Amino acid sequence: PIPCVPWQSQTSGHKALVKFNEALGHNKKLRESIDNLRRERVVFDGIYKKLESYLEKKKNEMASIIEHANAAYEARDTAQCEMLRLKEQADREQRQFEHEWKELGKLIDQDRKMKDHILGNKTPQVVDTALDEEQQLRKRLSKGAWAIVKDKANIHISQVKVKSYEEAFERIQQATGITDIDQLV
């Protein structure tokens, strides 16, 4: 025979079973929630790593742009110094040329006067000496003119370099959007 269980014990066993089943259902929901949160964390970790990688790449690009900007500034400064030096040298040579030109003009006038005087006396040896001196003066004059032309060409080349450096700096400014050199460096 089946022992007879009092009603109260059946009810308390039933209540315990119901509570157990409720606890299992609640635990199942919590596990699903935890699994969803873990999956989301994996996705967020992946996104975070990609963003970190992207940020590092941009930092490296920025450092490279800054290095190029610094190099362009240094090159520009060097070119400007070189251009100033060449300009001063050309001015100095121009003054020297003009001074020599005046001296040569005076010598040519003296030579011409001497030639006129000699031709009046018709001494061939003095005429030859005067002609030699005139040829030497003309050579010196043409050498000075060529030196000035050469210096002007060097100045032009330096100006072209400076212009190219300035254009490179403008491109860097446009690429970075930074106009202040101190901020760019």
Helices and strands as residue ranges (DSSP letters): H 7-121, H 124-176, H 181-184
